[in-house]
Amino acid sequence: MADLFHNLILGFGVAVSPVNLMLCLIGALVGTLVGVLPGIGTIATVAMLLPITFGLPPVGALIMLAGIYYGAQYGGSTTSILVNIPGEATSVVTTLDGFQMAKQGRAGPALAIAAIGSFIAGCAATVLIALLGAPLTKFALAFGPAEYFSLMVLGLIFAVVLAKGSVLKAIAMIVFGLLLSMVGSDIETGASRMAFNIPELADGLGFATVAMGVFGFAEIIRNLDTGAEMDRELVQQKITGLMPTKKDMMESLPAIFRGTVLGSILGILPGGGAVIASFAAYTFEKKISREPQKFGRGAISGVAAPESANNAAAQTSFIPLLTLGIPPNAVMALMVGAMTIHGIVPGPQVMQKQPDLVWGMIASMWIGNLMLIIINLPLVGIWVRLLRVPYRLMFPSIVVFCAIGIYSVNNAPVDVILAGAFGLVGYWLIKHDFEPAPLLLGMVLGPLMEENLRRALLISRGDWSVFITRPLSAVLIAAAAGLLVLAVLPTLRRKRDEVFVEG
């Protein structure tokens, strides 16, 4: 316990430096903006801002990117409640009751409960990161190449089980991601593979390029296709009575607590993270409620639970990244990219070799959550004004920013063309109910899996049984196989689909 306090003092010492406080505020503001404006997601924004982090100190860069991620969870609730359009995928469920509350003239309490729930959940999740960080890092040091490979296999299977829709489609996405990660040159021999003699592909595909295409450009095409225009009547209204009543608080607090617990657990698991957490929390609240008929008609606990869950999950998803070096979702995959840019190898060594980086980031989350409460509640009027900007005026600027972001990574025009091509691929995938997040996860974990697979086989002199004879590796492989069997069972598939349908 003394170690924990010592580490937190070190972390706050790093986080409260003027530069880091400024970067934390910028991250929180940009995150809120991204959450509020539909049509540009967190993944695209983090990918777009990766090049900017080149010139920043490593701690500051990660603090800013983390702020964008959890800030977007706050901002997403604003549009969900006011105009029935989720700014973020994690806020889809909030539209069900949040928008109904706004229609009844209770937009103020809905926004306040969303922000309060997010704040409580964010703080609780940050405590969890601080508590679990050191023990998990010690545990991770027992991992060899075989265990790391098995753990990544388990992570990808989790992503399949927790992905929305067909299990087969989720597996296809992961395999596609793994294939994309192999484009370029062999990691050991340097021989060209799957580059089709195209010089621009010799170094492989940049994950920022693929992420921007599949998430950023594809989302813009989809919004233009569906004609994402908003119900502007509500946006014109003035929001009054921000403070929730005592009755609202009594109804919301148990839901906030349950959402926080559920979100914290689901955030650690690879795969859906915050999206799954918000759906699961809403479904759970509805199941245990004495008045389930209220849900979908303006139940305040239908706003409190998913908003707490998605925030808790967004923050606990840093646990596997910081302790094991394995990203549980697409945004964390981009964080791995940011760490690599700064020469930091994600994994158990980071906590030991660069404690100021890890604890500075953890401490900044508390500060960031406090900033977000201040940014979101009093400034709600500004965010509402931004919503009045027609999408046809917004999307060209989003496209330009995306293109500049991609070009500046390698100063290569071909990257912009590739991102455009992946935008079309991403749009086709969304149209045909493929979830693109497992693709990015497969692409980021691909090189790590290949490296650990080769190392394990080198150590065992080509003996494949090494993955079963080492106890920890065998347990992880068995868990992955069990999960895959369960995912294919009809009863579990029905339950899995039910969570998303009810959301």
C-alpha positions, 0 to 999 in steps of 0.5 A, spaced: 500 500 500 505 504 501 508 503 494 501 505 491 501 511 495 509 513 493 507 511 486 501 516 486 505 521 489 510 520 483 504 520 478 501 527 480 508 530 480 508 528 473 501 530 471 500 537 474 506 540 471 503 546 466 505 542 460 501 536 462 495 539 465 495 543 458 495 537 454 490 534 459 485 539 458 486 539 450 485 532 450 479 533 454 476 538 450 478 535 443 475 528 446 468 532 448 468 535 441 469 529 437 464 525 442 459 531 440 460 532 433 457 526 429 461 523 423 468 523 426 470 517 431 475 517 436 479 512 432 479 517 426 481 522 431 487 519 435 489 516 428 489 523 425 493 526 431 498 521 432 503 525 427 502 531 432 505 527 438 512 526 434 514 533 437 511 532 444 514 529 450 512 521 451 508 522 457 504 529 455 503 525 448 499 519 451 496 524 456 493 528 451 491 521 447 488 518 453 484 525 454 481 524 447 479 517 448 475 518 455 473 525 453 469 522 447 465 518 452 462 524 455 461 528 449 457 522 446 452 523 451 450 530 449 448 529 442 444 522 444 440 526 449 439 532 445 438 530 438 437 522 438 444 522 434 449 518 438 456 522 437 460 515 439 458 508 438 458 507 446 452 512 446 447 509 442 444 506 448 443 513 451 439 515 445 433 510 448 432 514 454 436 520 454 432 523 448 425 521 451 427 525 457 429 531 452 422 531 449 419 531 456 423 537 457 428 534 462 434 534 458 438 538 463 437 532 468 439 527 463 445 531 461 447 532 468 446 525 470 450 522 464 456 527 466 456 525 474 455 518 472 461 518 467 465 522 473 464 517 478 465 511 474 471 514 471 474 515 478 473 508 480 476 505 474 482 510 475 483 507 482 482 500 479 488 501 474 492 504 480 491 498 484 491 492 479 497 495 475 503 493 479 500 486 481 499 484 474 506 487 471 509 482 476 505 476 473 506 479 466 514 478 467 512 470 468 510 470 461 515 467 455 514 468 448 509 461 448 505 465 453 504 471 450 502 468 443 497 464 447 495 470 450 494 474 444 490 468 441 485 469 447 485 476 446 483 475 439 478 470 440 475 474 446 474 480 440 470 475 436 465 473 442 464 480 444 463 483 437 456 485 434 453 480 429 455 474 426 461 470 429 464 468 422 464 475 420 468 477 426 473 471 425 473 473 417 475 481 420 480 478 424 484 474 419 483 480 414 487 484 419 492 479 420 493 478 413 494 486 412 499 486 418 503 481 414 504 486 408 511 488 407 517 484 409 519 478 413 520 480 420 526 476 420 529 475 413 527 482 410 524 478 404 518 482 401 512 478 402 505 480 399 507 487 397 506 485 389 512 489 387 509 495 389 515 499 392 510 503 396 508 497 400 515 495 401 515 497 408 508 495 410 501 498 411 501 503 416 495 502 421 494 509 422 492 509 414 488 503 415 484 506 421 483 513 418 480 509 412 476 504 415 473 508 421 474 516 418 473 516 411 468 510 411 464 513 417 463 520 412 461 516 406 456 512 411 453 519 414 452 522 407 449 516 404 444 515 410 443 523 410 445 524 417 441 530 419 438 532 426 432 534 429 433 541 429 427 543 433 430 540 440 437 544 439 434 551 438 431 550 445 434 553 451 436 547 456 434 549 463 434 546 470 441 542 470 441 540 477 437 533 478 432 532 483 433 528 489 429 523 486 433 523 480 439 522 484 436 516 488 434 512 482 441 513 478 446 512 484 445 504 484 445 504 476 451 508 476 454 503 481 452 497 477 454 500 470 461 502 473 462 495 476 460 492 469 464 497 465 470 496 469 470 488 468 468 488 460 473 494 459 479 489 461 477 484 456 479 484 449 474 486 444 468 490 445 470 494 451 466 500 452 461 499 446 459 492 449 459 495 456 454 500 455 449 495 451 450 490 457 449 495 463 442 497 459 440 490 458 442 489 466 438 495 468 432 493 464 432 486 467 432 487 474 428 493 474 421 493 478 418 497 472 422 495 465 416 498 461 419 505 463 425 503 459 425 507 452 420 512 455 425 516 459 427 512 465 433 516 468 437 509 470 437 508 462 441 514 462 446 513 468 447 505 467 450 505 460 454 512 461 457 510 467 459 503 464 462 506 457 466 511 461 469 505 466 470 501 460 474 506 456 479 507 462 480 500 465 482 498 457 488 501 459 490 496 464 492 490 459 495 495 455 500 498 460 501 491 464 501 486 458 502 491 452 496 488 449 491 493 446 484 490 448 480 495 443 482 499 436 483 505 440 488 502 445 491 499 438 493 506 436 496 508 443 501 502 442 502 506 435 503 512 439 508 509 444 512 505 439 513 512 435 516 515 442 521 508 442 517 505 448 515 498 448 509 497 451 509 491 456 511 489 463 517 493 462 514 500 462 512 500 469 519 498 472 523 502 467 518 508 466 514 509 472 513 516 471 510 515 464 505 510 467 503 513 473 503 520 470 498 518 465 494 514 471 494 521 475 492 525 469 485 521 468 483 523 475 485 530 473 482 529 466 475 527 469 474 533 473 476 537 467 470 534 463 465 535 469 467 542 468 467 542 460 461 538 459 456 541 464 457 549 464 459 549 457 453 545 454 450 551 450 456 552 446 456 544 444 449 545 442 451 551 438 456 547 434 450 541 433 447 547 429 452 547 423 449 543 418 453 536 416 454 538 409 459 544 411 462 539 416 464 533 412 469 537 407 473 540 413 473 533 416 476 530 410 481 535 409 484 534 416 484 526 415 488 527 409 493 532 412 493 527 418 495 521 414 500 525 409 504 528 415 505 521 418 510 519 412 510 525 407 507 520 402 501 522 398 500 514 396 498 513 404 492 518 402 490 514 396 490 508 400 486 511 406 481 513 401 481 505 398 480 503 405 475 508 406 471 504 400 473 497 403 470 500 410 464 502 407 462 496 404 464 492 410 459 497 414 454 496 409 454 488 409 454 488 417 462 486 418 464 490 424 471 493 423 474 494 430 476 486 430 480 488 423 484 493 426 486 489 433 488 483 428 492 488 424 496 491 430 497 484 434 499 480 427 506 482 428 507 481 435 504 474 434 508 472 429 514 475 433 512 471 439 510 465 435 517 464 431 521 466 438 517 460 441 518 455 436 526 457 435 527 456 443 523 449 442 527 447 436 520 447 432 516 443 437 509 446 436 507 442 443 511 448 447 504 451 447 501 446 450 507 443 455 508 450 458 502 450 464 500 458 463 500 457 455 496 451 455 491 454 460 490 460 455 489 456 449 484 452 453 480 458 455 481 460 447 478 454 445 473 453 450 470 461 448 470 459 441 466 453 442 461 457 447 461 462 441 458 457 436 453 454 441 446 457 439 444 459 446 450 463 447 449 466 440 442 468 442 444 471 449 449 475 445 444 478 440 439 479 445 444 484 449 445 488 442 437 488 440 435 490 447 440 496 447 
